[in-house]
Amino acid sequence: MVALITGILLILFTLFAALPPELFGFGLGWGSDILLFLRGGSPIIAAFVGLVAVFIGIADLKDKAEAKKEEAAAKANVNPGD
């Protein structure tokens, strides 16, 4: 419940901060600064997401290779004479 209330308060603050005071009569007018931050941070976020995706892809390939090895070992251990 505390997380829900905190989330709502933070969303309301974000809206208050982004609203231009000239247009609505209240607000901090940080909208252009927020957009500037998002434009500047987007390449950095994209690089981190890409890096994580590469690590996940490498781990997935290793897991598939390990699964194939285990499957081959399991087939080799089965006695054909049974």
C-alpha positions in Angstrom: 0.0 0.0 0.0 2.9 2.3 0.8 4.4 1.6 -2.6 1.2 2.4 -4.4 0.8 5.8 -2.6 4.5 6.6 -3.2 4.1 5.8 -6.9 1.0 8.0 -7.2 2.7 10.9 -5.4 5.8 10.6 -7.7 3.6 10.5 -10.8 1.8 13.6 -9.6 5.1 15.4 -8.8 6.3 14.5 -12.3 3.2 16.0 -13.9 3.6 19.1 -11.7 7.2 19.5 -12.6 6.6 19.1 -16.4 3.7 21.5 -16.7 4.5 24.9 -17.9 3.3 27.6 -15.5 2.4 30.0 -18.3 -0.1 27.6 -19.8 -1.8 26.1 -16.7 -1.0 28.7 -14.0 1.0 26.2 -11.9 3.8 23.9 -12.5 7.6 24.1 -12.5 8.1 24.2 -16.3 10.8 21.5 -16.4 9.3 19.8 -19.5 12.1 20.9 -21.9 14.7 19.8 -19.3 13.0 16.4 -19.0 13.0 16.0 -22.8 16.7 17.0 -23.0 17.6 14.5 -20.3 15.6 11.7 -22.1 17.3 12.6 -25.4 20.7 12.6 -23.8 20.1 9.4 -21.8 18.5 7.3 -24.6 21.8 6.3 -26.3 23.3 5.3 -22.9 20.2 3.3 -22.0 20.2 1.7 -25.4 23.9 0.7 -25.0 23.2 -0.9 -21.6 20.2 -2.8 -22.9 22.1 -4.0 -25.8 25.0 -5.1 -23.6 22.6 -7.0 -21.4 21.0 -8.6 -24.5 24.4 -9.8 -25.7 25.2 -11.3 -22.4 21.8 -13.1 -22.3 22.3 -14.3 -25.8 25.7 -15.7 -25.0 24.3 -17.4 -21.8 21.5 -18.9 -23.9 23.9 -20.3 -26.4 26.0 -21.9 -23.6 22.9 -23.4 -22.0 21.8 -24.9 -25.4 25.2 -26.4 -25.9 25.2 -27.8 -22.4 21.7 -29.3 -22.9 22.9 -31.0 -26.1 25.9 -32.4 -24.3 23.7 -33.8 -21.5 21.2 -35.2 -24.0 24.0 -36.9 -25.9 25.4 -38.3 -22.7 22.0 -39.6 -21.6 21.6 -41.4 -25.0 25.0 -42.9 -24.7 24.2 -44.3 -21.2 21.1 -46.1 -22.4 21.9 -49.8 -23.1 20.5 -50.9 -26.5 20.3 -54.5 -25.2 17.6 -53.8 -22.7 
